[in-house]
Amino acid sequence: MADEDDIILSELDDEELVLQMHDDLYDGLKEEIEEAVHILIDRGWTPYDILTKALVAGMTIVGNDFRDGILFVPEVLLAANAMKGGMAILKPLLVETGAPRMGKMVIGTVKGDIHDIGKNLVAMMMEGAGFEVVDIGINNPVESYLEALDREGADILGMSALLTTTMPYMKVVIDTMKEKGIRDDYLVIVGGAPLNEEFGKAIGADAYCRDAAVAVETAKDMVARKHNRMGA
Ligand code: B1M
C-alpha cells in the first residue's frame, strides 16, 4: 500500500501537486510545503499564483475545518507554520521587482489579536510593489502604532484584525489619531477576514481592502492621488 511517504512531489503534475499541497498544509508538513513551492517556482509558476492557488487556498480549507470544530488550535498552528515556510521562500521573489519606492507603510495586527499570516502577506506584496514596509507585528496597542508612524516618517498606516472582538480596536487607533490632530497626516487602510467596506467607512479608515492584492492597488492609487493633490 502506498502511503504519504511514498509520494514523490516532483512526479506529480501541477494540479495534483497543488492538491497535495492543500493536504500537506492541512497536516502542517512544513518541509513538504517548502519542497513543493520550490518545484512550482522551477516549473515557472509566478510567486503570486503559488501564494493564492496553493497556500492561501489551502489555508482556507484549514480555516473552514477550524470553524467547524474539526481542527483545533495546535493543528492550525502547525498549518500556519507550514504556510509561513512557503511564504518565506516566496518573499524575496515578490520583493525583487525593483519597483521605484512608492511610500512607507507601518503595518501591524491590532491589540488582542495574534493572527499574522494575512498581515505578512500584505506586507510582502506591498514591498513587492515598491513600498517600504515597517512591520510592527501582532497585538499592537495604539501607542505602538503612533510611535512607529512618527519614528518611521510613514505615509500609510495598515491595520489587520482577524477577530470580531478585536476589529473595533481599529477605531480606537483612528480616534486617537483624530484627538491628536494627526489623522490626516496618514492614509489608513484596514483589512482582515471579518471586516467589510461598511466597517471601514464607519471607523473612518481611508479604505478597507479585501486582500493583499487590493491593498497594493488601493495604496498605489491613494498615494498617486495624494501626490497629485500636493502638486496641484
Ligand atoms: Co484563529 N480564528 N483564532 N487562529 N484563525 C479565525 C480568524 C476564525 C475565523 C476561525 C473560525 O472560527 N473559522 C476565528 C475568528 C472568529 C471571529 O472572530 N468571527 C478564529 C478564532 C476564534 C481564534 C481563537 C479565538 C481560537 C481560540 O483560541 N479558541 C484564537 C484567537 C487568538 C488571538 O488572536 N487572540 C485563534 C488562534 C489562531 C491560531 C494562533 C491557531 C492561528 C494563527 C496563527 C498565525 O496567524 N500566526 C489561527 C488561524 C491560522 C486562523 C485561520 C484558520 C486562518 C487565518 C489565516 O491565516 N488565513 C482563521 C480562519 C479564516 O480566516 N478562514 C482563524 C490566511 C490569510 C492569508 O488570510 O488573514 O484573512 P487573512 O488575510 C487576508 C485578508 O483578510 C486580507 O488579506 C489577506 C489575503 O490576501 N487582509 C488584509 C488581512 N489583513 C489585512 C490588512 C490590510 C489589507 C488586507 O491592510 C492593512
Boltz pocket constraint, residues with backbone or C-beta under 6 A from the ligand:
constraints:
  - pocket:
      binder: B
      contacts: [[A, 56], [A, 59], [A, 60], [A, 62], [A, 63], [A, 64], [A, 66], [A, 67], [A, 68], [A, 72], [A, 73], [A, 74], [A, 76], [A, 77], [A, 80], [A, 107], [A, 112], [A, 113], [A, 114], [A, 115], [A, 116], [A, 117], [A, 118], [A, 119], [A, 121], [A, 122], [A, 157], [A, 158], [A, 159], [A, 160], [A, 161], [A, 162], [A, 163], [A, 164], [A, 165], [A, 189], [A, 190], [A, 191], [A, 192], [A, 193], [A, 194], [A, 209], [A, 210], [A, 211], [A, 212], [A, 213], [A, 215]]
      max_distance: 6.0
